[in-house]
Amino acid sequence: MNKDPGFFKTVFSVCSGTDVFLQLMKNSCGRAVFHFLLLCIFCSAAAVAMQYAPYNKLTNKYCGVLYKEFGEARFSQKGILPSLNPEKARFQRIDENRIDYIPDRRDSAVFNPSDSISERGVLWMPNSVVLWVKAGADYYAIPLFFSFTNMPKREKFTESPGENIIAYAEKYSFKADKYSGQKPVNFLNIQGTMLAVILILVFGNVFLSILFFVPMFSIFFAMVFFFTGKQDLPDEITFANLLAIAVYASFPGMIIATLYYGLNLPFMDFQTVCLTGFLIYLIVVLNRLKRLKNPNPREGDDF
């Protein structure tokens, strides 16, 4: 390739047809990886943009419900207490999530994570706050407030999850007055922070998924086709050429998977869509290159 067409033109050409691969296979692996990393960032940013509206609506809903039920979280000598009815044990379920407030161990009957509806939640006690998640028949818990001198370990519970999670919360409790005097947390005012954290997680999920799976499978597919189908490809193609081709062939799958993920479409996850599109397009591209060596293949002569 005498002149680099640029990132955006390269991506458009890759997604428009296979002819461009006759030139791209001459690119260095370094340039292919550079283009891949740029597209990885753009796909992650696109996923964040598409997820912004639904997550903004969701955090607004959650913060509104929490504010109505608990008001503020106040840091006092007695621990972290809600501004509304701090002596009353209760729970609030939002979709498949629940938050339980238990001011005293005697109110443990209120906490029922195995209610057949909730999949995750927060147990809020004056001197301990624990996040729990249900996975099949098991329950996992991890404290949200802890000391670095007493680093917590995630624990799994199967039997009596309610009692066991409360006992776990007490195990990693802090002194009631530890956070005394800190500014109260108004649940309506933390929506922006919650939304930012969620969108950062969305970006990281897409970015790391692409960064891990695509290079791994690019190397794998390049090795498979190099050692099993090299004789059908043009003689001048090296393993480095084949690896560059595989990296560029992943672009349509990455873009389709990003749209699929961003639109919250059902049935398949991001990785499945990405890798399926990657493999299908890679086979199409290699068949195109195969015809350079054998312009008139016999019927049924394929990879």
C-alpha positions in Angstrom: 0.0 0.0 0.0 1.7 3.1 -1.2 -0.3 5.6 0.9 -2.1 4.9 4.2 -5.8 5.6 3.6 -6.4 6.4 7.3 -8.3 4.7 10.0 -11.9 5.6 9.1 -11.4 4.9 5.4 -9.8 1.6 6.3 -12.7 0.6 8.5 -15.3 1.6 5.9 -13.4 -0.3 3.2 -13.1 -3.5 5.4 -16.9 -3.4 6.1 -17.7 -2.7 2.4 -16.2 -5.8 0.8 -13.3 -8.1 0.6 -11.3 -6.5 -2.3 -9.5 -4.2 0.1 -7.8 -7.2 1.8 -5.6 -7.6 -1.3 -3.9 -4.4 -0.1 -4.4 -4.8 3.7 -2.5 -8.1 3.7 0.6 -6.1 2.8 0.1 -3.9 6.0 2.3 -4.7 8.9 0.9 -6.4 12.0 1.8 -3.2 14.0 -0.5 -1.0 11.8 -3.3 -3.6 12.0 -3.0 -3.7 15.8 -3.0 0.1 15.9 -6.2 0.2 13.8 -7.7 -2.5 16.0 -7.0 -0.6 19.2 -8.6 2.6 17.8 -11.7 0.7 16.7 -11.8 -0.9 20.2 -11.9 2.5 21.8 -14.6 3.8 19.3 -16.8 0.7 19.8 -16.5 1.1 23.6 -17.4 4.8 23.4 -20.3 3.9 21.0 -21.7 1.4 23.5 -21.6 4.0 26.3 -23.4 6.5 24.1 -26.2 4.0 23.3 -26.5 2.9 26.9 -26.6 6.4 28.3 -30.4 7.1 27.9 -31.6 3.7 29.4 -29.1 3.9 32.3 -29.9 7.5 33.0 -33.6 6.6 33.2 -32.7 3.6 35.4 -30.6 5.5 37.9 -33.2 8.3 38.1 -35.8 5.6 39.0 -33.6 3.9 41.6 -32.5 7.2 43.3 -36.0 8.4 43.4 -37.3 5.3 45.1 -34.4 5.2 47.6 -34.9 8.9 48.5 -38.6 8.4 49.0 -38.0 5.4 51.3 -34.9 6.4 53.2 -34.3 10.1 52.5 -30.6 10.6 53.2 -27.8 8.4 54.6 -26.6 10.2 57.7 -23.3 9.4 59.5 -23.8 9.6 63.2 -22.3 8.3 66.5 -24.8 5.4 66.1 -23.6 4.5 62.7 -24.9 5.0 59.1 -28.7 5.7 59.5 -31.4 6.8 57.1 -33.0 10.2 57.8 -36.5 8.8 57.5 -37.6 6.4 60.3 -34.1 5.3 61.4 -35.5 2.9 64.0 -37.8 1.0 61.5 -36.5 -2.1 59.7 -37.8 -2.5 56.1 -36.8 -3.4 52.6 -37.5 -1.9 49.2 -37.5 -4.0 46.1 -36.7 -2.4 42.7 -37.1 -4.9 39.8 -34.8 -7.8 40.7 -32.8 -5.8 43.2 -33.6 -5.1 46.9 -32.2 -3.0 49.7 -32.8 -4.1 53.3 -32.3 -1.8 56.2 -32.0 -3.5 59.6 -31.2 -1.2 62.5 -31.0 -4.1 65.0 -30.1 -7.9 64.8 -33.6 -8.6 66.3 -35.1 -7.4 63.0 -33.3 -10.1 60.9 -36.6 -11.6 59.8 -37.1 -8.7 57.5 -34.1 -9.7 55.4 -35.1 -12.5 53.0 -32.7 -12.7 50.0 -34.2 -16.0 48.9 -37.6 -14.5 48.1 -37.6 -16.1 44.6 -37.6 -12.7 43.0 -34.4 -10.8 44.0 -31.2 -11.6 42.2 -29.0 -9.1 44.1 -29.2 -6.5 46.8 -27.6 -4.5 49.6 -27.9 -5.2 53.3 -27.7 -2.0 55.2 -27.0 -2.1 58.9 -25.8 0.9 61.1 -22.3 -0.5 61.3 -22.1 -2.6 58.1 -23.1 -2.4 54.5 -22.9 -5.6 52.4 -23.5 -6.3 48.7 -24.9 -9.8 47.9 -25.5 -11.5 44.6 -27.5 -14.7 43.8 -25.9 -17.2 41.3 -28.0 -20.3 40.8 -28.6 -21.8 44.3 -25.6 -19.9 45.8 -25.3 -16.5 47.3 -22.1 -14.4 47.3 -21.4 -11.4 49.7 -18.8 -8.7 49.9 -18.8 -5.6 52.2 -18.9 -2.2 50.7 -17.3 -0.6 53.7 -14.1 -2.2 55.1 -10.7 -1.5 56.6 -7.5 -2.3 54.7 -6.3 -3.8 58.0 -9.1 -6.3 57.8 -9.4 -7.0 54.0 -12.7 -8.9 53.3 -13.0 -12.2 51.5 -16.0 -12.9 49.2 -17.9 -15.8 50.7 -20.4 -18.2 49.3 -23.6 -19.2 51.1 -26.1 -21.9 50.1 -28.0 -22.8 53.3 -29.9 -20.1 55.2 -28.6 -17.2 53.2 -30.4 -14.6 55.2 -28.8 -15.5 58.5 -25.4 -16.2 57.0 -25.2 -12.9 55.2 -26.2 -11.0 58.3 -23.5 -12.9 60.2 -21.0 -12.1 57.4 -22.0 -8.4 57.7 -21.4 -8.5 61.5 -18.0 -10.1 60.9 -16.9 -7.2 58.7 -18.6 -4.5 60.8 -17.0 -1.2 61.6 -17.1 1.0 64.7 -20.4 2.9 64.8 -18.8 6.3 65.1 -16.1 5.7 62.4 -17.7 7.9 59.8 -19.4 10.3 62.3 -19.5 13.9 61.1 -19.3 13.2 57.4 -21.6 14.9 55.1 -25.0 13.2 54.6 -25.6 11.4 51.3 -28.8 12.5 49.6 -29.9 9.7 47.3 -31.3 12.1 44.7 -27.9 13.8 44.5 -25.9 10.7 43.7 -27.6 9.9 40.5 -24.8 11.5 38.4 -22.1 9.5 40.3 -24.1 6.2 39.9 -24.6 6.9 36.2 -20.9 7.7 35.7 -19.8 4.5 37.5 -22.2 2.4 35.4 -21.1 3.9 32.1 -17.4 3.4 33.0 -18.2 -0.3 33.7 -20.0 -0.5 30.3 -16.9 1.0 28.6 -14.6 -1.3 30.4 -16.8 -4.4 29.7 -16.8 -3.8 25.9 -13.2 -2.7 25.7 -11.8 -5.6 27.7 -14.0 -8.1 26.0 -12.7 -7.0 22.6 -9.1 -6.6 23.8 -9.0 -10.1 25.2 -11.1 -12.2 22.8 -10.3 -10.7 19.3 -6.4 -10.9 19.5 -6.6 -14.4 21.0 -8.9 -15.7 18.3 -7.0 -13.8 15.5 -3.8 -15.7 16.4 -5.7 -19.0 16.7 -7.5 -18.7 13.4 -4.3 -17.4 11.6 -2.4 -20.4 12.9 -5.2 -22.8 11.8 -5.4 -21.5 8.3 -1.7 -21.1 7.9 -1.0 -24.7 8.8 -4.0 -26.3 7.2 -4.9 -24.1 4.2 -1.7 -22.3 3.3 -1.4 -24.4 0.1 -4.6 -22.8 -1.3 -3.5 -19.3 -0.6 -1.2 -17.1 -2.6 2.4 -18.2 -2.2 3.6 -14.8 -1.0 1.3 -14.8 2.1 3.2 -15.2 5.4 1.9 -15.9 8.8 2.3 -12.1 9.6 0.1 -11.3 6.6 -2.5 -13.9 7.7 -2.5 -12.4 11.2 -3.1 -8.9 9.8 -5.9 -10.2 7.7 -7.5 -11.9 10.7 -7.3 -8.7 12.7 -8.9 -6.6 10.0 -11.6 -9.3 9.4 -12.7 -8.9 13.0 -13.8 -5.3 12.4 -17.4 -6.0 11.1 -18.0 -8.4 14.0 -16.8 -5.9 16.5 -19.1 -3.2 15.1 -22.2 -5.5 14.8 -21.6 -6.8 18.4 -21.4 -3.2 19.7 -24.7 -2.3 18.0 -26.2 -5.6 19.4 -25.0 -4.8 22.9 -25.9 -1.1 22.8 -29.5 -1.9 21.7 -29.9 -4.5 24.4 -31.0 -7.2 21.9 -31.8 -10.6 23.4 -30.6 -14.2 23.0 -26.8 -13.7 22.4 -24.2 -11.8 24.4 -21.5 -9.5 23.1 -18.7 -12.1 22.8 -20.9 -14.6 20.9 -22.0 -12.0 18.4 -18.5 -10.6 17.9 -16.8 -14.0 17.5 -19.5 -15.4 15.2 -19.3 -12.3 12.9 -15.5 -12.5 13.0 -15.3 -16.1 12.0 -17.9 -15.9 9.2 -16.2 -12.8 7.6 -12.8 -14.3 8.0 -13.8 -17.3 6.0 -15.3 -15.1 3.3 -12.1 -13.1 3.1 -9.9 -16.1 2.9 -12.0 -17.6 0.2 -11.6 -14.4 -1.7 -7.8 -14.7 -1.3 -7.9 -18.3 -2.3 -9.4 -17.4 -5.7 -6.2 -15.4 -6.4 -4.3 -18.7 -6.7 -7.1 -20.7 -8.1 -9.4 -18.4 -10.1 -11.7 -21.3 -11.3 -12.1 -23.6 -8.3 -13.8 -26.9 -8.7 -17.4 -27.1 -7.4 -17.3 -27.8 -3.7 -13.6 -26.9 -3.4 -13.6 -24.7 -0.3 -12.0 -24.3 3.0 
